[in-house]
């Protein structure tokens, strides 16, 4: 315990010392050294503080948040595992011991409801350990997710607008882009385990059907013929529905308004589904994301009557942004006014500037559970870790 405290103290002092040296250097000298060195140190320190806050909020049984939602625990554990200063700790082992016990006979890792969301985030947490002893549980959880893929009406044909996607499960029967993206991410990150010859033949997602579903959530008439489809390349929550509502065109017709978090989620999903980077669905959403880039709000949700709607799901948006742009190997974005944006600097500074004294984050807008500091702190730490690990050498 004392050794761990001393080690953390030394890390902090070293960070402060290096930051002091950097501040003494002329800007040109800093740039020549490494343009991201200073921000990397700030990010690393914020991650340490965020993870320390999360550690303090772990229940004695080993879980975080509500026990019926293992996703809280999975997010906190993944944040701990991806830290630049990761070190083995009893609280992490305790968390994984609790999480692994939540798996049901059907393979899902959940408590009460929201089976897909909880299972997908749990797979990512288990994979992040690199521990082969979790492989059987991961394979069972993968099968659970794959079995959630929708195929209504004629089997084997994408003849229903929800076919190919994945939903929450349980009473939420139809698929949506958020659960589909989380499932695709979990399946992609765990694919190497399923492809291991020692595991035997494993089921696989119908990736073509998944891409078709994702396409039906995009505002792009060339690939989506559903009613009320816009044509700006952005993405909605599920086919025919957007949490951002509609916008009225000059001719009086209404089209769906896409928004930032779902557009980044779709970008990541299409990349993981190995859609060609020159496919119009990818180039169109990249264009929309560039033109609407902001870290001040979740773009597309605000209205003239209520600008505060843009704060909905802000930290979920940050998380999808960091993952989507890193996966797309994008370093800068060009806004509609021609300005080149270094998204890593913009996003990290936005997150760093809102960290509380106790190391936590919280969204003043409570929509989608973001008034919960445990959930939001996990999102913020994971976003910073994604930025940190994706910074070009």
N, C-alpha and C positions, 0 to 999 in steps of 0.2 A: 504493500500500500504506500509506504513512505517512498520507496524507489520510484513508483509510478508518479507520485506527486512531484518528486524532484525532476524526473524526466520531462513532465509537462511544463514545469516552471522553466527549465533550461530551453525548451523549444520556444516558449513565449519570449524569453529574454533575447534569444538569438534572432527571432523575427523582428523585435523592436530595434535591436542593434543594426540589423541590415537595412531596415527602413530608414533609420537615422543616417546611415551612410549614403543611401540613395538620395535622400532629400538634400544632402550636402553637395551632390554632384550637379553640374549644369544639365539642363534638359537634354541637350544634344548628346552629352556623354551617356546619359541613361538610355537614350534611344539606341546608341551604338552598341551598348552592352546587350540589352535585350528589352524590346518594347513592352513585354508583359511581366517583367520581373517584379516590379513593385506591386502590381495588381494581384499577381499570383500569391505573394506573401500576405496581402490583405485578405484574399479569398481563403487561404489556408487557415488563417487565424479565425475568421468568421465561421468556417466549418467546424473548427475545434470547439468554439463557443456554442454553436448550434447543437452539436452532438452532446456536449456536456449538459445542455438544457434537457435534451431528450432523455439522457441517462437519468436525470433527476426525476423524470416523470414516469419512469417504469414502475408498474405495480409489483408488489412483492412476489406474485405468482409468475412473473416474467413477461407479461404482456403490456402493451401500451393502449391508451384510449379505452374503447369498450371491447370486452372480450368476445362479444358476438361478431365483431368485425376484425378478423385477423389482419386485414390490410393495414391497419394502424401499426401493428407490430412489424409487419413485413417492410413497410416504408422506413420505419426507424432503424431496423436492422440493416437494410440496404445502405442507408445513409452512413451507418457506422462502418460497414465493410469497405465502402468506397472512399473513405477519408484518406487524404494524403499522409496523415500521421497515424494510420490504423495500427493498433496494437491489440493483441489478444487480451480479452477482459472477461471476467466472470459474468458480468451483466449481459454481454453478447451471447455467451454460451447458454445462459439461463433463458434468454429470449428465444433462441433457436430450439431449445428443448421444449418450450411451451408451444411454439408454432408448429413443430413437427407432429405434435399430438392432436392437432385440430383437423387432420385429414380424415375424411369420411370414407365409407366403403365404396362410394361411387368415384373416389379419386379426388373430389373437390376438397379444397381447404377453406372452410367457411364455418360460421357459427349459426347465424339465423338469417337466411336470405342473402341476396347479392353474391351468389355463388361465383359468377364469372369474375367480377371485380376483385374479390378476395383471393381467389385461386390464382389469377394472373399475377397479382402483385407478390403473392407468396412464392410463386415459381421463381420470379426474378431474385427474390431474397435468398432462396436456397441455392440458386445457380451462382450467386455472387460469392459464396463460400469456397467454391472449388472443391468441396468435400464429396468424394465419390460415394460415401455412405448415404448421401441423400438422393442418389440417382434413382433408386426404385420409387421413392415418393414423387420425384419430379416426373417420371414417366407416367405414373398413375394420374398425376394432376394434368399432364399434357393430354392424356386420353379424355379426361373430363372436359377440358376446354374444346377439344376437337368435336366432341359429341354435342356441344352446344351450338355448333354451326347450323344455321337455319336452312331448311330445305322443305318448304311447304309446297302444297299442290303436287305437281308431277315430280317424282323423285328423280334426281340427277339432272334436272333442268332448272335454270334460273328464271322461272316463269312467275315468280312473285317478287315484288319490289324489295322484300326483306330477305330474300334468299341470299346465302353466301355470307351474311353478317352474323354477328354474335351479340346477344343481349345480356341483360343482368341475370336472366334465369328466374325460375320460380313464377311469381305472379306477373312479372314483367316479361311478357312472352315475345314481343318482337325485338329484332336486333337494332342496334344503334352504333354510331361511329365510335363513341368513346370506349365502349366495351370491346368492340372489334379491334380497335387500335391497341388496347392493353393486352388483348389475347395474342395478337400478331407479334407484339414485342416479346411476350413471354415465350411463345413458340419459337421465335427466331433465336433468342438468346440461349434456349435450351436444345436447339436442334442438334448440336454436336453430340449431345448425350443420347438422343434418339437414334442417331446414325452409327453409334458405336456397335460393332458386330456382337459384342458380348451381351447387348441388350435384346437381341433378337429383332425380328421385324416389327416395326411400330407403325401405327396409323399416321396419316398425314392430313393436314388441312387441305380442303379443296381451294387452292390458292387462286385459281382462275375465277371461281365463284366469288371469292372474297374481294377480288379486284372489281368485279362487276358490281358488287354491293357498294363498295366505296365510291365507284363512279356515279352511282345513283344518288349520292349525297352531295355531289359537286354541282355548283352553278356553272355548267358548261354545256351548252346546247349540242355541241358536236358529239358528245358522248352520253348525254342524259336527255331523254325525251319526255321525262315526267312533267306534268303540269306545274306551273309556277316556278320553273327552273330559270334562274338568272343566267348571266353569261360573263361573269367577271373572274371565274376561276376559283372562287372561295368555296368553303364547305359548310354544310349544315349538320344538324345533329343526327337525323335519320331521314330517309327518303320522304319528301313532302313536309318536313317539319324542321324549323330552325328556332333555337332559343332566342334568336335575335328578331324573330317575327318577319314581317314583310316590308317591302318598300314599294311605293306606288310610282309607276313609270309615267312619263308625260302623256301617254295615250290612255291613262286610267287603269291599265292592267296592273296586277300585283305579282311580284316575284319574291322569292325567299331571300333574306339577307344572311349571307355567310358571316362567320366571325373567326377571330384569330386562333383560339385554342383548338377548335375543330380543324382548322386549315393546317396547322402544324402537325396535329395528330394524323391527319390524312397523308401529309408529306412523308412522315416517318413510316407509316404503314405501307405506302406504295414503294418506298425504297426497300423495306424489309421483304416485300413481296416480289422484289427483283424486277419491277417494271422499268423499262428502259428510261434512262434519265432524259432522253429527248422526246419522250411521249408527251403529247399535248396536255395530258392531265397533270403531269408534273411541271412542265414549263408554265402552264397557266396559273397554277397555285403559287409557284415561285414568284411570278410577276405580281400577283395580288399581295403576297406577303411583303415584297419589297416596297411596293407603292403605299402600303398601309402600315409600315413598320412603326412601332411605338412601344415604349416600356411604361408609359403612363396609364395605359388601360388595356383591356382585352378588346381589340378593335372590332368594330361591327356591332357591338352590343348597345352602345350609347345611342340615345336619341336626342333630338333638339329639345324635346319636352323634359327629358330626364337624363342628363349627362352622367349621372352617378351610376347608371346601369353598366357603364364601361368598366367599373371596378369588380363586377361579378367574375368569380373564378380567376382572379388575377394571378395567383400563384400557381394554379394548375396551368394557366397560360404560359407563365415563365418556364415551367418544367417541360411542357411540350415544345416550346421554342428552342430551348437549349438542346434537347434531344434531336429534334428535327433538323436544325441547321448543322449540328455536328455530324449527323449521319449523312447529310447532303454534301459535306465537305465545303461548306460555304463560309468564307472568311468575312466578306463585306456584302452589304446590300445597297442598292441604289434606289433612293426614294423617288417619288414622283417629281420632286423639284430638282433632281439630278445630284443630290448630295450622297456621298459615299459614307456608309455607316459601318463602323466596326461593332458588330452586334455583341461580341464578347465583352468589350469595355462598357457599352451602354447597359447591357443586362446586368452585369456584375455590379456596376455602380448603383443601379436602381435597387438591387437586392441588399447590398451592403448598407446603403443609406437608411434602410428601414428596420435594421436589426435592433431589438430592444436591449436594454442594459443587462438583462438576464440571459441574453443569447438567443431569445426566441423571436419569432415573427408571427404576425396575425394580420388578417385582412379586416378592415373596418366594415366591409360589406360581408354579411354572413351567408350569402347565397352559396349553395353547394358545400356547406360545412366549413367554410373558410373563416369562421369566427373561432374555430378550434385551434389553439396555438400549437398543439402537438402535430396535427395534420399539416398545418401551414409551415411550421418549422421544418418538417421532413421534406416538403416540397422545395423550400428555399435551399436547404442544405444539398439536396440532390441536384438542384439546378446549378449551384456553385461548383459542385463536384464534377458535373458534366462539362462545365466551362473549363475548369482547371485541367482536366485530363485531355481536353481537346485542343488546348493552346498549341499552336505550331511550334516545333522545336527551332 
